[in-house]
Amino acid sequence: MISVAILTKNEEKNILDCLDSVSWADEIVIVDDYSEDRTLEVIESMVFRNKIKVFEKKLDGNFSSQRNFVMSKTKFDWVLFVDADERISRELRKEINDVLIKEKSNPSHNGYYIPRKDILWGKLLKHGETGSIKLLRLAKKDSGKWTGKVHEEWKIKGNTPDLKNCIFHYPHQTISEFLKEINLYTTIRAEELYEDNSKISIKQIIFYPKAKFILNYFLKLGFLDGIEGLIFAILMSFHSFLVRAKLWTYSKK
């Protein structure tokens, strides 16, 4: 049996499709960061509301803390983490069920990496930064914890092979949403680096974002994704610039 864990914050546009894609799970646990839109109303309207548990907790700039909290509220041995702007494909659902059946009779792994495909403004991105990404999202509840305030990782002990089928990700469906999220994530990341006494130089501020653009757009073939690939590469380069610029401002205070 499996629990699905989801974090939400003003996700009324996404949460319905997300929940529909995981309605097969035995339990769905949601931690909401005090949404100000209709997120909770949409959740309440689901026909399978009886298998959904909702808790409210402030994010306070720490995604790992939020993920560990929601995991603590699940009751089954296996937990699948899904973001509100992600969807579980039918093929992945079947693969997960098959894997858990095997694990029940012959336990051999503590977690699984799952490929994720980004669909940006209607286009599936096959290249660039997200073209071959794999995330540890399915694991035994007691096998590890999430670490890192942002761009967090699930640190699992034991074997963690890859699944074949993917999660579909629908991020930043407008430029304004993209910039809003970048501003949040870069602030948290810069604060985390500052707390770790990381140093910053003008060379890093100038050259790291340029290097990241070259890596994503040219070396990782982001240009093959057309105008969407170009915009994505530019915005992720801007993300790198903001982290370092904000870290520099903190170091001057």
C-alpha positions in Angstrom: 0.0 0.0 0.0 1.2 3.5 -0.8 0.8 7.1 0.4 1.1 10.1 -1.9 2.5 13.3 -0.3 1.8 16.7 -1.8 2.8 20.2 -0.9 0.5 23.1 -1.9 0.5 26.9 -1.9 -2.1 28.7 -4.1 -2.4 25.7 -6.5 -6.1 26.0 -7.5 -5.1 25.8 -11.2 -3.1 22.6 -10.8 -4.4 20.6 -7.8 -7.4 19.0 -9.6 -5.4 17.4 -12.4 -2.7 16.4 -9.9 -5.1 14.7 -7.6 -6.9 13.0 -10.5 -3.5 11.5 -11.5 -2.9 10.0 -8.1 -6.5 9.0 -7.2 -5.4 5.3 -7.3 -3.2 5.7 -4.2 -4.4 4.3 -0.9 -3.8 7.6 0.9 -3.1 11.2 -0.2 -1.6 13.5 2.4 -1.5 17.3 1.6 0.3 20.0 3.5 -0.9 23.4 2.5 1.1 26.6 3.1 -2.0 28.6 4.0 -3.2 29.1 0.4 -5.1 32.3 -0.3 -6.9 31.0 -3.4 -9.4 28.2 -3.9 -6.9 25.3 -3.4 -8.6 23.9 -0.3 -12.0 24.3 -1.8 -11.0 22.2 -4.8 -9.6 19.6 -2.6 -12.8 19.4 -0.6 -14.8 18.9 -3.8 -13.0 15.7 -4.8 -15.1 12.6 -5.0 -12.4 10.6 -3.3 -12.1 13.2 -0.5 -12.3 10.4 2.1 -8.8 9.2 1.3 -7.3 12.7 1.5 -5.8 14.2 4.6 -5.0 18.0 4.7 -2.7 19.8 7.1 -1.7 23.4 7.2 1.8 24.5 8.0 3.9 27.6 7.0 6.7 26.9 4.6 9.1 29.4 6.4 11.6 29.1 3.6 12.4 25.4 4.1 11.0 22.9 1.6 12.8 19.9 3.3 11.1 20.7 6.6 7.7 20.8 4.8 8.4 17.5 3.0 9.5 15.8 6.2 6.4 17.0 8.0 4.0 15.7 5.4 5.9 12.4 5.3 5.5 12.1 9.1 1.7 12.3 8.5 1.6 9.3 6.1 0.7 5.9 7.4 1.9 3.4 4.7 5.4 2.0 4.3 5.9 3.5 0.8 5.6 7.2 0.0 5.4 8.8 -3.4 6.1 12.6 -3.5 4.3 14.5 -6.2 4.3 18.3 -6.6 1.0 20.1 -7.4 2.2 20.9 -10.9 3.1 17.3 -11.7 1.1 14.4 -13.1 1.6 10.7 -12.8 1.3 9.0 -16.1 -0.8 5.8 -16.5 2.4 3.9 -17.4 4.2 5.1 -14.3 1.2 4.2 -12.1 1.3 0.6 -13.5 5.1 0.4 -13.0 4.9 1.6 -9.4 2.2 -0.9 -8.6 4.2 -3.7 -10.2 7.3 -2.6 -8.2 5.5 -2.5 -4.9 4.0 -6.0 -5.5 7.6 -7.3 -6.0 8.9 -5.4 -3.0 6.2 -6.9 -0.8 7.2 -10.5 -1.6 11.0 -9.9 -2.1 12.2 -6.6 -0.5 15.4 -5.5 -2.2 15.3 -1.7 -2.6 14.6 1.3 -0.4 13.7 3.8 -3.1 13.4 4.6 -6.8 14.4 7.4 -9.0 11.7 8.5 -11.5 12.4 10.4 -14.8 10.6 13.7 -15.1 9.6 15.4 -18.3 8.8 19.1 -18.4 6.0 20.4 -20.6 6.5 24.2 -20.9 3.8 26.3 -22.7 2.5 23.2 -24.4 5.9 21.9 -25.6 7.6 18.8 -24.2 11.2 19.8 -23.5 13.5 17.0 -24.5 16.9 18.7 -24.0 18.6 21.3 -21.8 18.6 21.3 -18.0 15.5 19.2 -17.6 15.9 16.9 -20.6 17.3 13.9 -18.7 16.4 14.7 -15.1 15.6 11.9 -12.6 14.3 12.5 -9.1 14.2 10.3 -6.0 10.4 10.4 -5.3 9.4 6.9 -4.3 10.8 5.4 -1.2 10.2 3.6 2.1 9.0 6.0 4.7 11.6 5.1 7.3 14.6 4.9 4.9 15.7 8.6 4.9 15.0 12.3 5.3 14.8 15.3 3.0 17.7 17.8 3.2 18.3 21.3 1.8 16.0 24.3 2.2 15.4 24.6 -1.6 16.2 22.2 -4.5 15.9 19.7 -1.7 17.0 16.0 -1.9 15.6 12.9 -0.3 18.6 11.1 1.2 17.8 7.4 1.2 20.0 4.6 2.5 20.2 1.5 0.4 19.6 0.6 -3.2 17.7 3.1 -5.3 17.4 2.1 -9.0 15.6 3.9 -11.7 12.1 3.4 -13.0 11.4 3.7 -16.7 8.2 5.7 -16.9 8.0 9.4 -16.1 6.3 12.1 -14.1 5.0 14.9 -16.3 5.8 18.4 -15.0 3.9 21.5 -16.0 5.9 24.4 -14.5 5.6 28.1 -14.8 2.9 28.3 -17.4 3.4 32.1 -17.7 6.6 34.2 -17.7 5.2 36.1 -14.6 4.7 32.8 -12.7 8.2 31.8 -13.7 9.8 35.0 -12.4 7.7 34.9 -9.2 9.0 31.4 -8.4 12.5 32.2 -9.4 12.5 35.1 -7.0 11.3 32.9 -4.1 13.7 30.0 -4.8 16.7 32.2 -5.3 16.1 34.1 -2.1 15.9 30.8 -0.1 19.0 29.5 -1.8 21.1 32.6 -1.3 20.1 32.7 2.4 21.1 29.0 2.7 24.5 29.7 1.1 25.0 32.8 3.3 24.3 30.7 6.4 26.9 28.2 5.2 29.5 31.1 5.0 29.8 30.7 1.2 31.9 33.3 -0.5 31.0 35.2 -3.7 33.1 37.1 -6.2 32.4 39.4 -9.1 33.8 36.6 -11.4 31.2 34.2 -10.2 28.4 36.8 -10.6 29.5 37.5 -14.2 30.6 34.1 -15.5 28.6 31.5 -13.8 25.2 32.5 -15.4 26.9 32.7 -18.8 28.4 29.3 -18.3 25.1 27.8 -17.3 23.4 29.2 -20.4 26.1 27.7 -22.7 25.8 24.4 -20.9 22.0 24.2 -21.1 21.4 25.8 -24.5 24.4 24.5 -26.5 26.1 21.5 -24.7 22.8 20.0 -23.5 21.2 20.8 -26.9 18.5 23.1 -25.5 18.4 24.9 -28.9 16.6 21.8 -30.3 13.6 22.7 -28.2 13.0 25.8 -30.2 12.0 29.2 -28.7 10.8 27.4 -25.5 14.2 26.0 -25.1 15.8 29.4 -25.5 13.5 31.1 -23.0 14.0 28.3 -20.5 17.8 28.5 -20.8 17.8 32.3 -20.4 15.5 32.1 -17.3 17.6 29.4 -15.6 20.7 31.5 -16.3 18.9 34.4 -14.7 18.1 32.1 -11.8 21.9 31.5 -11.3 22.6 35.3 -11.5 20.0 36.1 -8.9 21.3 33.6 -6.4 24.8 35.0 -6.6 23.7 38.6 -6.7 21.5 38.1 -3.6 24.3 36.3 -1.8 26.6 39.3 -2.5 24.0 41.7 -1.0 23.7 39.6 2.1 27.5 39.5 2.5 27.6 43.3 2.4 25.1 43.7 5.3 
